[in-house]
């Protein structure tokens, strides 16, 4: 095999591993956030607050920031560590891989309600988590590949009057 094919195969394998890391982080963080929020609601005796739309939106925003952004960041860290070239294109792949595996797992476990949602709910279920996870993936990938540019020496201009 040529070196170019081996390089492409290495990139694809690392992207799939990054997607699986993203998937595992999504599952772990989602379970952790759900159990923590459930514990907080039950211990404070405010579980009924979830009937209000504002409380559900706040929970959704907390979930976006802690689950999707963090899992994208973790998957992006791995891919950014393993792959150094062409990061603008490469960093877009771990997040959709992990998120599609989570949605496939939900569908296979019996969550068929995803198919009957209206357009706004589909955006809330698919598009916004994908964008947040992509943002986390780019942040994670560029964390390890942040190039520090050296400042050139300042040139001094002096005027000599004769």
C-alpha positions as CSV (number, residue, x, y, z in Angstrom):
1,X,0.0,0.0,0.0
2,X,1.1,3.5,-0.7
3,X,1.8,6.0,2.0
4,X,-1.0,8.2,0.9
5,X,-3.6,5.4,1.3
6,X,-2.2,4.6,4.7
7,X,-2.5,8.2,5.7
8,X,-6.1,8.4,4.6
9,X,-6.9,5.1,6.4
10,X,-5.2,6.5,9.6
11,X,-7.3,9.7,9.3
12,X,-10.6,7.8,8.9
13,X,-9.8,5.5,11.8
14,X,-9.0,8.4,14.0
15,X,-12.2,10.2,13.0
16,X,-14.2,7.1,13.9
17,X,-12.5,6.8,17.2
18,X,-13.1,10.5,17.8
19,X,-16.8,10.0,17.0
20,X,-17.0,7.1,19.4
21,X,-15.4,9.2,22.1
22,X,-17.9,11.9,21.4
23,X,-20.7,9.2,21.6
24,X,-19.4,7.9,24.9
25,X,-19.1,11.4,26.4
26,X,-22.6,12.2,25.2
27,X,-24.1,9.2,26.9
28,X,-22.1,9.7,30.2
29,X,-22.6,13.4,30.4
30,X,-26.3,13.2,29.6
31,X,-26.9,10.6,32.3
32,X,-24.9,12.6,34.8
33,X,-26.7,15.9,34.0
34,X,-30.1,14.2,34.1
35,X,-29.4,12.5,37.5
36,X,-27.9,15.7,39.0
37,X,-30.8,17.9,37.9
38,X,-33.3,15.2,39.1
39,X,-31.5,15.2,42.5
40,X,-31.6,19.0,42.7
41,X,-35.3,19.1,41.9
42,X,-36.2,16.4,44.3
43,X,-34.0,17.6,47.2
44,X,-35.3,21.2,46.9
45,X,-38.9,20.0,46.4
46,X,-39.3,21.9,43.2
47,X,-39.9,19.1,40.7
48,X,-43.2,20.7,39.7
49,X,-41.4,23.7,38.2
50,X,-40.8,21.7,35.0
51,X,-44.4,22.4,34.0
52,X,-43.4,25.9,33.1
53,X,-41.8,26.5,29.6
54,X,-39.1,28.7,31.1
55,X,-37.9,26.0,33.4
56,X,-37.8,23.5,30.5
57,X,-35.9,26.0,28.4
58,X,-33.4,26.6,31.2
59,X,-32.8,22.8,31.6
60,X,-32.4,22.6,27.8
61,X,-29.7,25.3,27.8
62,X,-27.9,23.7,30.7
63,X,-28.0,20.4,28.8
64,X,-26.7,22.1,25.6
65,X,-23.8,23.7,27.5
66,X,-22.7,20.8,29.6
67,X,-23.5,17.8,27.5
68,X,-23.2,18.7,23.8
69,X,-20.4,21.3,24.1
70,X,-18.3,19.2,26.4
71,X,-18.7,16.0,24.5
72,X,-17.8,17.8,21.2
73,X,-14.8,19.3,23.0
74,X,-13.6,15.9,24.2
75,X,-14.0,14.3,20.8
76,X,-12.2,17.3,19.2
77,X,-9.3,17.0,21.7
78,X,-8.6,13.4,20.5
79,X,-8.9,14.2,16.8
80,X,-6.9,17.4,17.2
81,X,-4.2,15.4,19.0
82,X,-4.0,12.7,16.4
83,X,-4.5,14.7,13.2
84,X,-2.5,17.8,12.5
85,X,-3.3,18.6,8.9
86,X,-6.4,20.1,7.3
87,X,-8.2,20.8,10.6
88,X,-10.9,23.0,9.2
89,X,-12.4,20.1,7.3
90,X,-11.4,17.3,9.6
91,X,-12.9,18.8,12.8
92,X,-16.4,18.7,11.3
93,X,-16.6,14.8,11.4
94,X,-16.5,13.6,15.1
95,X,-19.6,15.5,16.2
96,X,-22.0,14.3,13.6
97,X,-20.7,10.8,14.0
98,X,-21.3,10.8,17.8
99,X,-24.6,12.6,17.6
100,X,-26.0,10.3,14.9
101,X,-25.0,7.2,17.0
102,X,-26.9,8.7,19.9
103,X,-30.0,9.3,17.8
104,X,-29.7,5.8,16.3
105,X,-29.4,4.3,19.8
106,X,-32.5,6.3,20.9
107,X,-34.4,5.1,17.9
108,X,-33.4,1.5,18.4
109,X,-34.3,1.6,22.1
110,X,-37.8,2.6,21.2
111,X,-37.9,6.4,21.0
112,X,-40.1,6.6,18.0
113,X,-41.5,10.0,19.0
114,X,-38.6,11.6,17.1
115,X,-40.3,10.8,13.8
116,X,-43.6,12.5,14.7
117,X,-42.2,15.9,15.8
118,X,-43.0,19.2,14.1
119,X,-40.3,21.2,12.4
120,X,-39.4,23.4,15.4
121,X,-39.0,20.3,17.7
122,X,-36.8,18.7,15.1
123,X,-34.6,21.7,15.0
124,X,-34.4,21.5,18.8
125,X,-33.6,17.8,18.7
126,X,-31.2,17.6,15.8
127,X,-29.8,20.9,14.5
128,X,-29.0,22.9,17.6
129,X,-27.2,20.0,19.4
130,X,-25.3,19.4,16.2
131,X,-24.2,23.0,15.9
132,X,-23.2,23.2,19.6
133,X,-21.3,19.9,19.3
134,X,-19.5,21.1,16.2
135,X,-18.5,24.2,18.0
136,X,-17.1,22.1,20.9
137,X,-15.3,19.9,18.4
138,X,-13.6,22.8,16.8
139,X,-12.7,24.3,20.2
140,X,-11.2,21.0,21.3
141,X,-9.3,20.4,18.1
142,X,-7.8,23.9,18.0
143,X,-6.9,23.8,21.7
144,X,-4.1,21.4,20.9
145,X,-3.1,23.0,17.6
146,X,-3.1,26.6,18.6
147,X,-0.1,28.0,16.8
148,X,1.7,30.8,18.7
149,X,3.0,33.3,16.3
150,X,6.2,35.1,17.2
151,X,6.0,38.8,16.9
152,X,8.6,40.3,14.6
153,X,11.0,42.7,16.1
154,X,9.9,46.2,16.0
155,X,11.8,48.4,13.7
156,X,12.6,51.8,15.0
157,X,12.5,54.7,12.7
158,X,14.7,57.6,13.7
159,X,14.9,60.9,12.1
160,X,18.3,62.6,11.9
161,X,18.3,66.2,11.3
162,X,21.4,67.7,9.9
